[in-house]
Amino acid sequence: MEQPLAETMERLKINRGDMSQKEIQIILGTMLGDGHMFKQKFTRNHGKRYPINANPLLRLNHGPKQVEYMEWKMQGLPHLHFCKITERTTRNKKYNKIYKHYMTTSTTHPFLNQVYDMLYGGKKHITRHYLNKLDALGLAVWWMDDGSLIEDTKSKNARGWLNTYVSFDENLIIVRYLRKVWKINCHIARTNNPNLFRIDLPKSAVARMIEIIRQHVEQIPCMKYKVSLSNNIEHRFVNWHYAEFNGEDIVRTAQQCAEVAEMPTRPNFVSGSQK
């Protein structure tokens, strides 16, 4: 199901330079997930600021349990040079907790300029044009960054979240893309922020997602949990037929989501009347 390099680059309509297909997909998937690009406009020397060429840099940021994953990204991007991984701490004022995370920043590259221009127009914005560049590896990187599996051991069932935390309109683009291109029958759900949303994957969508990305995710030992389910749940996935969807049934009510996932009703799903 992976798109050939020639097709991917034709759709990108950019000069990939010396970037390989793997490098392109790691960058594209990362920028949908935990990656960030920024332009450093000044540098310091002996306490003075000097203007520099404002080309974008790629910053990776992951938790303590995902340092191996960060190193996999760095090794998979040989045409970018990264600084030493540094440990940072962030305080959660609401819960009065301190969290560790690890960060590294790359050098610039012509390909980063073009990805930056596709995503940023003053503010980062996800478009269908950008999503069309992904192949299975890019989708896997996105899932490893932002995806999560939730198991209900009582009902021996599972569902997934793709924690996009972007606007409703952007999530609508993502849902239509995942349904049309990958046949992942997902839906839009609310987050605690009324202006941000994420993607809900019922059981059939989880099975489909795992089928597409498993071969890539399982190459990274610390990330296997992103596609791993307990044996009794995994067994139920084997003979599932992926549910067909009709029309634009993208936003579901809480009751509909509960019926699909066979889990207790959750209050944070968007109802059809709230579109």
Sine and cosine of phi, psi and omega as CSV:
sin_phi,cos_phi,sin_psi,cos_psi,sin_omega,cos_omega
0.00,0.00,-0.16,0.99,-0.03,-1.00
-0.94,0.34,0.62,-0.79,0.00,-1.00
-0.98,0.21,0.71,-0.71,0.05,-1.00
-0.89,0.46,0.44,-0.90,-0.06,-1.00
-0.84,0.55,-0.70,0.71,-0.04,-1.00
-0.86,0.51,-0.67,0.75,-0.01,-1.00
-0.92,0.39,-0.68,0.73,0.00,-1.00
-0.87,0.50,-0.73,0.69,-0.04,-1.00
-0.94,0.35,-0.52,0.85,0.06,-1.00
-0.90,0.43,-0.64,0.77,0.02,-1.00
-0.95,0.32,-0.57,0.82,0.02,-1.00
-0.91,0.41,-0.58,0.82,-0.05,-1.00
0.82,0.57,0.67,0.74,0.03,-1.00
-0.68,-0.73,0.22,-0.98,0.06,-1.00
-1.00,-0.04,0.93,-0.36,-0.04,-1.00
-0.97,0.24,-0.16,0.99,-0.02,-1.00
0.88,0.47,-0.80,-0.60,-0.03,-1.00
-0.99,-0.13,0.18,0.98,-0.03,-1.00
-0.96,0.30,0.69,-0.73,0.08,-1.00
-0.99,0.11,0.20,-0.98,0.06,-1.00
-0.86,0.50,-0.66,0.75,0.01,-1.00
-0.88,0.47,-0.70,0.71,0.00,-1.00
-0.89,0.46,-0.69,0.73,0.01,-1.00
-0.85,0.53,-0.72,0.70,-0.07,-1.00
-0.95,0.31,-0.58,0.82,0.07,-1.00
-0.89,0.46,-0.68,0.74,0.00,-1.00
-0.93,0.37,-0.73,0.68,-0.02,-1.00
-0.88,0.48,-0.71,0.71,0.01,-1.00
-0.92,0.39,-0.64,0.77,0.00,-1.00
-0.89,0.46,-0.63,0.78,-0.04,-1.00
-0.95,0.31,-0.27,0.96,0.15,-0.99
-1.00,0.08,-0.31,0.95,-0.06,-1.00
-0.95,-0.31,-0.91,-0.42,-0.14,-0.99
-1.00,-0.02,0.08,1.00,-0.01,-1.00
-0.99,0.13,0.36,-0.93,0.00,-1.00
-0.55,-0.84,0.67,-0.74,0.11,-0.99
-0.91,-0.41,0.63,-0.78,0.04,-1.00
-0.54,-0.84,0.39,-0.92,0.02,-1.00
-0.96,-0.29,0.87,-0.50,0.03,-1.00
-1.00,0.02,0.95,-0.31,-0.13,-0.99
-1.00,0.02,-0.29,0.96,-0.04,-1.00
-0.68,-0.73,0.44,-0.90,0.15,-0.99
-0.78,-0.62,0.33,-0.94,-0.03,-1.00
-0.92,-0.40,0.63,-0.78,0.08,-1.00
-0.55,-0.84,0.89,-0.46,-0.04,-1.00
0.82,0.58,0.67,0.74,0.08,-1.00
0.99,0.15,-0.03,1.00,0.00,-1.00
-0.95,-0.31,0.52,-0.86,0.02,-1.00
-0.99,-0.11,0.70,-0.71,0.02,-1.00
-0.79,-0.61,0.72,-0.70,0.03,-1.00
-0.92,0.38,0.60,-0.80,0.04,-1.00
-0.75,-0.66,0.16,-0.99,0.03,-1.00
-0.90,0.43,0.87,-0.50,-0.13,-0.99
-0.99,0.12,0.92,0.40,0.11,-0.99
-1.00,-0.04,0.55,-0.83,-0.07,-1.00
-0.95,0.31,0.54,-0.84,0.12,-0.99
-0.92,-0.40,0.48,-0.88,0.01,-1.00
-0.98,-0.20,0.80,-0.60,0.03,-1.00
-0.91,-0.41,0.77,-0.64,0.07,-1.00
-0.96,-0.26,0.64,-0.77,-0.06,-1.00
-0.58,-0.82,0.90,-0.43,-0.04,-1.00
-0.65,-0.76,0.30,-0.96,0.02,-1.00
-0.98,0.20,0.12,-0.99,-0.05,-1.00
-0.85,0.53,-0.55,0.83,-0.05,-1.00
-0.99,0.16,-0.07,1.00,-0.06,-1.00
-0.88,-0.47,0.32,0.95,0.03,-1.00
-0.89,0.46,-0.63,0.78,0.04,-1.00
-0.87,0.50,-0.62,0.78,0.04,-1.00
-0.91,0.41,-0.67,0.74,0.06,-1.00
-0.88,0.48,-0.66,0.75,0.03,-1.00
-0.91,0.42,-0.57,0.82,0.07,-1.00
-0.89,0.45,-0.67,0.74,0.05,-1.00
-0.89,0.47,-0.72,0.70,-0.03,-1.00
-0.88,0.47,-0.68,0.73,0.01,-1.00
-0.93,0.36,-0.48,0.88,0.01,-1.00
-0.99,0.15,-0.02,1.00,0.00,-1.00
-0.84,-0.55,0.90,0.43,-0.09,-1.00
-0.90,0.43,-0.33,0.94,0.00,-1.00
-1.00,0.03,0.01,1.00,0.18,-0.98
-0.92,-0.40,0.61,-0.79,0.04,-1.00
-0.94,-0.33,0.79,-0.61,-0.07,-1.00
-0.96,-0.29,0.54,-0.84,0.11,-0.99
-0.97,0.23,0.13,-0.99,-0.02,-1.00
-0.89,0.46,0.66,-0.75,0.04,-1.00
-0.90,0.43,0.77,-0.64,0.00,-1.00
-0.88,-0.47,0.52,-0.85,0.03,-1.00
-1.00,-0.03,0.73,-0.68,0.05,-1.00
-0.81,-0.59,0.32,-0.95,0.06,-1.00
-0.79,-0.61,0.57,-0.82,0.04,-1.00
-0.76,-0.65,0.73,-0.68,0.01,-1.00
-0.99,-0.11,0.79,-0.62,0.12,-0.99
-1.00,-0.01,0.96,-0.27,-0.08,-1.00
-0.91,0.41,-0.54,0.84,-0.04,-1.00
-0.90,0.44,-0.70,0.72,-0.05,-1.00
-0.96,-0.26,0.03,1.00,0.01,-1.00
0.80,0.60,0.76,0.66,0.03,-1.00
-0.82,-0.57,0.48,-0.88,0.04,-1.00
-0.94,-0.33,0.78,-0.62,-0.03,-1.00
-0.91,-0.42,0.66,-0.75,0.07,-1.00
-1.00,-0.01,0.59,-0.80,0.15,-0.99
-0.52,-0.85,0.30,-0.95,-0.10,-1.00
-0.84,-0.55,0.62,-0.78,-0.17,-0.99
-0.69,-0.72,0.54,-0.84,0.16,-0.99
-0.51,-0.86,0.43,-0.90,-0.04,-1.00
-0.77,-0.64,0.63,-0.78,-0.06,-1.00
-1.00,-0.06,0.18,-0.98,0.27,-0.96
-0.97,0.23,0.11,-0.99,0.01,-1.00
-1.00,0.01,0.19,-0.98,-0.02,-1.00
-0.33,-0.94,0.55,-0.84,0.00,-1.00
-0.80,0.60,-0.57,0.82,0.00,-1.00
-0.91,0.42,-0.56,0.83,0.01,-1.00
-0.90,0.44,-0.59,0.81,0.04,-1.00
-0.86,0.51,-0.65,0.76,-0.07,-1.00
-0.97,0.25,-0.59,0.81,0.09,-1.00
-0.91,0.41,-0.66,0.75,0.02,-1.00
-0.85,0.52,-0.70,0.71,-0.01,-1.00
-0.91,0.41,-0.51,0.86,0.02,-1.00
-0.95,0.31,-0.53,0.85,-0.12,-0.99
-0.99,-0.14,-0.55,0.84,-0.14,-0.99
-0.94,-0.35,0.83,-0.56,0.15,-0.99
-0.77,-0.64,0.82,0.57,-0.17,-0.99
1.00,-0.09,-0.61,0.79,0.03,-1.00
-0.61,-0.79,0.61,-0.80,-0.01,-1.00
-0.89,0.46,0.74,-0.67,-0.05,-1.00
-0.57,-0.82,0.80,-0.60,-0.02,-1.00
-1.00,0.04,0.77,-0.63,-0.01,-1.00
-0.84,-0.54,0.30,-0.95,0.07,-1.00
-0.92,0.40,-0.55,0.84,0.04,-1.00
-0.84,0.54,-0.68,0.74,0.01,-1.00
-0.94,0.34,-0.71,0.70,-0.04,-1.00
-0.87,0.49,-0.54,0.84,-0.02,-1.00
-0.90,0.44,-0.21,0.98,0.00,-1.00
-0.99,0.14,-0.25,0.97,-0.11,-0.99
-0.97,0.25,0.62,-0.79,0.27,-0.96
-0.92,-0.39,-0.22,-0.98,-0.09,-1.00
-0.88,0.47,-0.58,0.82,0.03,-1.00
-0.92,0.38,-0.69,0.72,0.04,-1.00
-0.87,0.49,-0.66,0.75,0.05,-1.00
-0.90,0.44,-0.63,0.78,0.02,-1.00
-0.90,0.44,-0.68,0.73,0.01,-1.00
-0.90,0.44,-0.67,0.74,0.04,-1.00
-0.87,0.50,-0.71,0.70,0.00,-1.00
-0.91,0.42,-0.66,0.75,0.01,-1.00
-0.90,0.43,-0.52,0.85,0.04,-1.00
-0.97,0.25,-0.74,0.67,-0.21,-0.98
-0.86,-0.50,-0.13,0.99,-0.06,-1.00
-1.00,0.02,0.41,-0.91,0.07,-1.00
-0.48,-0.88,0.56,-0.83,0.06,-1.00
-0.97,-0.25,0.62,-0.78,0.04,-1.00
-0.81,-0.59,0.86,-0.51,-0.01,-1.00
-0.97,-0.24,0.67,-0.74,0.14,-0.99
-0.95,-0.30,0.99,-0.13,-0.09,-1.00
-0.92,0.40,-0.43,0.91,-0.01,-1.00
-0.93,0.36,-0.72,0.69,0.01,-1.00
-1.00,-0.05,-0.04,1.00,-0.02,-1.00
0.82,0.57,0.75,0.66,-0.02,-1.00
-0.72,-0.70,0.10,-1.00,-0.04,-1.00
-0.50,-0.87,0.38,-0.93,0.13,-0.99
-0.56,-0.83,0.13,-0.99,-0.01,-1.00
-0.67,-0.74,0.38,-0.93,0.11,-0.99
-0.85,-0.52,0.66,-0.75,0.25,-0.97
-0.94,-0.35,0.97,-0.23,-0.18,-0.98
-0.99,0.14,0.97,0.22,-0.05,-1.00
-0.97,0.25,-0.63,0.78,-0.01,-1.00
0.76,0.65,0.75,0.66,0.08,-1.00
-0.83,-0.56,-0.07,-1.00,-0.08,-1.00
-0.92,0.39,0.24,-0.97,0.04,-1.00
-0.88,0.48,-0.69,0.72,-0.03,-1.00
-0.88,0.47,-0.65,0.76,0.02,-1.00
-0.92,0.38,-0.64,0.77,0.06,-1.00
-0.91,0.42,-0.55,0.83,0.06,-1.00
-0.89,0.45,-0.67,0.74,0.06,-1.00
-0.88,0.47,-0.69,0.73,-0.03,-1.00
-0.91,0.42,-0.71,0.71,-0.01,-1.00
-0.88,0.47,-0.72,0.69,0.00,-1.00
-0.89,0.45,-0.61,0.79,0.04,-1.00
-0.91,0.42,-0.76,0.65,-0.03,-1.00
-0.89,0.46,-0.59,0.80,0.02,-1.00
-0.94,0.34,-0.73,0.69,-0.10,-0.99
-0.95,0.30,-0.73,0.68,-0.13,-0.99
-1.00,0.08,-0.66,0.75,-0.12,-0.99
-0.93,-0.36,-0.05,1.00,-0.02,-1.00
0.84,0.53,0.62,0.78,0.07,-1.00
-0.99,-0.15,0.95,-0.32,-0.14,-0.99
-0.99,0.10,0.99,0.16,-0.10,-1.00
-0.94,-0.34,0.06,-1.00,-0.09,-1.00
-0.59,-0.81,0.20,-0.98,0.00,-1.00
-1.00,-0.09,0.68,-0.73,0.05,-1.00
-0.74,-0.68,0.43,-0.90,0.02,-1.00
-0.97,0.23,0.37,-0.93,0.20,-0.98
-0.93,-0.38,-0.09,-1.00,0.04,-1.00
-0.93,0.37,-0.38,0.92,0.08,-1.00
-1.00,0.02,0.86,-0.51,-0.08,-1.00
-0.89,0.45,-0.27,0.96,-0.03,-1.00
-0.99,-0.16,-0.07,1.00,-0.03,-1.00
-0.85,-0.53,0.53,-0.85,-0.08,-1.00
-0.72,-0.70,0.19,-0.98,0.08,-1.00
-0.61,-0.80,0.02,-1.00,-0.10,-1.00
-0.96,-0.27,0.76,-0.65,0.06,-1.00
-0.99,-0.17,0.77,-0.64,0.04,-1.00
-0.92,-0.39,0.96,-0.30,0.11,-0.99
-0.93,0.37,-0.01,-1.00,-0.20,-0.98
-0.85,0.52,-0.65,0.76,-0.01,-1.00
-0.92,0.40,-0.59,0.81,0.01,-1.00
-0.94,0.35,-0.61,0.80,0.06,-1.00
-0.88,0.47,-0.72,0.70,0.01,-1.00
-0.86,0.51,-0.68,0.74,-0.01,-1.00
-0.92,0.40,-0.70,0.71,0.01,-1.00
-0.87,0.49,-0.73,0.69,-0.01,-1.00
-0.88,0.47,-0.65,0.76,0.01,-1.00
-0.87,0.50,-0.63,0.78,-0.07,-1.00
-0.96,0.27,-0.66,0.75,-0.22,-0.98
-0.96,-0.27,-0.15,0.99,-0.14,-0.99
-0.81,0.59,-0.70,0.71,-0.09,-1.00
-0.87,0.50,-0.50,0.87,0.02,-1.00
-0.99,0.11,-0.67,0.74,-0.07,-1.00
-0.92,0.38,-0.64,0.77,-0.08,-1.00
-0.95,0.32,-0.09,1.00,0.12,-0.99
-0.96,0.28,-0.24,0.97,-0.06,-1.00
-0.88,-0.47,0.97,-0.22,-0.12,-0.99
-0.79,0.61,-0.66,0.75,-0.07,-1.00
-0.95,0.31,-0.19,0.98,-0.04,-1.00
-0.95,-0.31,0.07,1.00,-0.03,-1.00
-0.87,0.49,-0.47,0.88,-0.01,-1.00
-0.89,0.46,-0.31,0.95,0.00,-1.00
-0.95,0.33,-0.30,0.95,0.02,-1.00
-0.78,-0.63,0.26,0.97,-0.08,-1.00
-0.96,-0.30,0.75,-0.66,0.07,-1.00
-0.83,-0.56,0.40,-0.92,0.05,-1.00
-0.88,0.47,0.43,-0.90,-0.14,-0.99
-0.83,0.56,-0.66,0.75,-0.07,-1.00
-0.93,0.36,-0.48,0.88,0.05,-1.00
-0.99,0.16,-0.67,0.74,0.01,-1.00
-0.85,0.52,-0.62,0.79,-0.02,-1.00
-0.88,0.47,-0.57,0.82,-0.02,-1.00
-0.95,0.30,-0.34,0.94,-0.02,-1.00
-0.97,0.23,-0.41,0.91,-0.22,-0.97
-0.84,0.54,-0.72,0.69,-0.11,-0.99
-0.97,-0.23,0.30,0.95,0.02,-1.00
-0.93,0.36,0.62,-0.79,0.17,-0.99
-0.98,-0.21,0.74,-0.67,-0.08,-1.00
-0.94,0.34,0.78,-0.62,-0.07,-1.00
-0.89,0.45,0.71,-0.70,0.10,-1.00
-0.98,0.19,0.52,-0.86,0.04,-1.00
-0.88,-0.47,0.47,-0.89,-0.04,-1.00
-0.87,-0.49,0.72,-0.69,0.10,-1.00
0.87,0.50,-0.65,-0.76,-0.09,-1.00
-0.93,-0.38,0.72,0.69,0.02,-1.00
-0.97,0.24,0.95,0.31,-0.12,-0.99
-0.99,-0.17,-0.63,0.78,-0.02,-1.00
-0.97,-0.23,0.87,-0.49,-0.06,-1.00
-0.95,-0.31,0.43,-0.90,0.11,-0.99
-0.97,0.24,0.25,-0.97,0.02,-1.00
-0.87,0.50,-0.64,0.77,-0.02,-1.00
-0.92,0.40,-0.66,0.75,0.02,-1.00
-0.89,0.45,-0.66,0.75,0.02,-1.00
-0.90,0.43,-0.64,0.77,0.00,-1.00
-0.90,0.43,-0.63,0.78,0.01,-1.00
-0.92,0.38,-0.65,0.76,0.00,-1.00
-0.91,0.42,-0.70,0.71,-0.08,-1.00
-1.00,0.06,-0.19,0.98,-0.04,-1.00
0.82,0.57,0.66,0.75,0.02,-1.00
-0.79,-0.61,0.24,-0.97,0.02,-1.00
-0.86,0.52,0.56,-0.83,0.00,-1.00
-0.88,0.48,0.71,-0.70,0.06,-1.00
-0.94,-0.33,0.58,-0.82,-0.12,-0.99
-0.99,0.12,-0.08,1.00,-0.19,-0.98
-0.97,-0.23,0.31,0.95,0.06,-1.00
-1.00,0.05,0.53,-0.85,-0.01,-1.00
-0.99,0.17,0.79,-0.62,0.05,-1.00
-1.00,0.08,0.32,-0.95,-0.02,-1.00
-0.87,0.49,-0.51,0.86,-0.03,-1.00
-0.97,0.25,-0.17,0.99,-0.07,-1.00
-0.97,-0.22,0.16,0.99,-0.04,-1.00
-0.88,0.48,0.00,0.00,0.00,0.00
